[in-house]
Amino acid sequence: MVQYKWIALSNTSIGVMMASVNSTIIMISLPAIFKGIGINPLAPQSFAYLLWILMGYNIVTATLLVTFGRLSDIYGRVRLFNYGFAVFTAGSILLFLTPGKGNTAAIELIVFRIIQGIGAAFLFSNSTAILTDSFPYNERGKALGINQVIGLSGSFIGLILGGILAIINWRYVFLVSVPIGAFGTAWSFLKLKETGSLKRDRIDAAGNSLFAAALTLILIAITYGLMPYGKASTGWGSPYVIVSLAAGLLMLIAFIFVELHVSSPMFNLSLFKIRAFALGNLSALASAIARGGVMFMLIIFLQGIWLPLHGYSYSSVPFWAGIYMTPMTAGFLVMGPVSGALSDRMGARGLATAGMAMVAVAFVLLASLPFNFYYPEFAAIIFMMGIGNGMFAAPNTSSIMNSVQPEVRGVSSGMRSTLQNAGMTISMGIFFTIVIVTLSIRLPSTLSSALSSVGAGILIPYLTKLPPTSALFAAFLGYDPVRTMLSYLPPSLTASISPSAINAMESHTWFPYALAPALMNSLSVSFYIGAGLSVFAALLSAFRGKRYINPEAMKHAVFDEDKAESTNSQAGLPFTPGKRT
């Protein structure tokens, strides 16, 4: 008979893979989706739809993770995990059936994506806790490594499926999650069982409400901060963004005050007294902010500059950008399970610290690359980045979950996932802002020089006034950026330009050479910020202390302590519950 721990691993891995497929399949399929619902992706209001379809899912997931984690500690992790499968599958069906057209359909997509996000919050807040309940402490790193590798494999599968299904029918992009979700729902309801410790308690209504409202306001402010406001290229000066950000931060302060004074807090802040828990979570947050936006930055770089320079059509670059990013995924796939298994024997500190140091070096190397780089060199760098993140992820998660009592594993898992998701959203806000601001300052001059070089100087007063995001996101969505920019001009003006100038502008090389000086400067700044955050995460990991297993977790172990003692003796580790080894 298959041991229950492997049944738990298969269930949780299906959930993580489904959510990961869904995140990347959207990124590749947006051009087909926008075309299918009959909306111009380059119209001013469409940028808001673009951001909300991409980021709304993460916002609602990050907002609900801690609440759902707390509820799972009271009512059962398996029960809420099962709900997650069902809700996510329902959201996928609604997305497939999207009835509207135009702006109405875009709003429907956002709402249905939010429903998926609610399901994902149930899944993410409980999967790690279920694995921690099901595996002994000396196997958790391996289990978490396998789980995270399967999740990352889902990201790669999403890129491939998105490129294929979008060509056939945009609705199939959402339908693909339905059979996975239906199987996962049935499998989890039939096979999963509660093995962890539950603690019947009251719901902290005030804390839940304050936390959800605070995080929602902050993440919404970040999203709208990326949109143009008046004549500004970003919305950070908008009074609505400023008020939302300030109100969210004040609510977070109020949340901390409430949690310190209620009898049954949503999140027990005393857990931060555990060094392994506190520094593990803080290093995870720094790591998420460092790497969260790097995928988007590199994909924009590939789609806007490198791929067109090497002869790829703009309609094909979304798909090929995903393919050329696979070395990063491969690095994680190689190191994820290995580092998890090693952390079961030697602890997390050395592996996690070395991993984030490796990521920092990779960021510096990316910042030094020319825009027309030699691909094997680029592939080696992002493979190195994948290796580093693989060395960090599973050991760090295992360290966090081993440090807490069994009855708070749900909320601990929720907090870890919340910090990670919030960090990813914050990262996108920071990196996108750097790119947009830099382009608004430098692109007009580089574009003016490029227009003059082909004898189209008459267009300078017009094209240099266009929003910098127009050309950038045209390439991101698979549209020819030059034709996009020309479409904003009066036909009489474009008719006055010589055919040779138009042909030169629409070549594969003109726009990349015009964009490269401005974009590369902003990417270098982003990569150096990522390197600094990775160094900070490495330092936090180094100070987490030696391996620590919570003594209560040892009392509720799901394995034979005599066997564990033997295993630890072979590994050269003393078996002393609650001691740092």
Secondary structure, DSSP 8 states (H G I E B T S, - for coil): ---HHHHHHHHHHHHHHHHHHHHHHHHHHHHHHHHHHT--TTSTTHHHHHHHHHHHHHHHHHHHHHHHHHHHHHH-HHHHHHHHHHHHHHHHHHHHH----HHHHHHHHHHHHHHHHHHHHHHHHHHHHHHHHHS-TTTHHHHHHHHHHHHHHHHHHHHHHHHHHHHH-TTHHHHTHHHHHHHHHHHHHHH----S--------HHHHHHHHHHHHHHHHHHHHHTS-BTTBSSSTT-HHHHHHHHHHHHHHHHHHHHHHHSSS-SS-GGGGGSHHHHHHHHHHHHHHHHHHTHHHHHHHHIIIIIHHHTT--TTTHHHHHHHHTHHHHHHHHHHHHHHHHHHHHH-SHHHHHHHHHHHHHHHHHHHT--TT--HHHHHHHHHHHHHHHHHHHHHHHHHHHHTS-GGGHHHHHHHHHHHHHHHHHHHHHHHHHHHHHHHHHHHHHHHHHHHHHTT-GGGHHHHTTS-HHHHHHHHHTT--HHHHHHHTS-HHHHHTS-HHHHHHHTSTTHHHHHHHHHHHHHHHHHHHHHHHHHHHHHHHHHTT-S-B--HHHHHT-SS-HHHHHHHHHHHT----TTSB-
